[in-house]
Amino acid sequence: MQALKIRISPETKERIIGLVGNYRVASFIREAIENEIARREAENKKEK
């Protein structure tokens, strides 16, 4: 795995912490990114 710095608002960070706790933020973000990539790839296949 590679490290990647991203910027999110303090409000977004607090919302994530509220959902998953302080120690699961990174895994939540990884999962959200993977889900969005899969969704967009499926969407692109439909368009072709």
C-alpha positions in Angstrom: 0.0 0.0 0.0 1.1 3.5 -0.7 0.5 6.6 1.5 -1.5 9.4 -0.1 -2.2 12.7 1.4 -5.7 14.1 0.9 -7.5 17.2 2.2 -10.9 16.9 3.7 -12.9 19.5 5.7 -12.9 19.2 9.5 -16.6 18.6 9.3 -16.2 15.7 7.0 -13.5 14.2 9.3 -15.8 14.5 12.3 -18.7 12.9 10.3 -16.4 9.9 9.5 -15.2 9.6 13.1 -18.9 9.7 14.2 -19.6 6.8 12.0 -16.6 4.5 12.5 -14.5 5.9 15.4 -11.2 7.6 15.4 -9.1 4.5 14.7 -11.0 3.3 11.6 -10.9 6.6 9.6 -8.2 5.3 7.1 -9.9 2.0 6.4 -13.3 3.8 6.0 -11.7 6.2 3.4 -10.0 3.3 1.6 -13.3 1.4 1.4 -15.2 4.4 0.2 -12.7 5.0 -2.6 -12.8 1.4 -3.7 -16.6 1.4 -3.7 -16.7 4.6 -5.8 -14.1 3.3 -8.3 -16.1 0.1 -8.7 -19.3 2.1 -9.2 -17.8 4.4 -11.8 -16.2 1.5 -13.6 -19.6 -0.3 -13.8 -21.2 2.9 -15.0 -18.5 3.3 -17.7 -19.2 -0.3 -18.9 -22.9 0.5 -19.3 -22.1 3.6 -21.5 -20.0 1.6 -23.9 
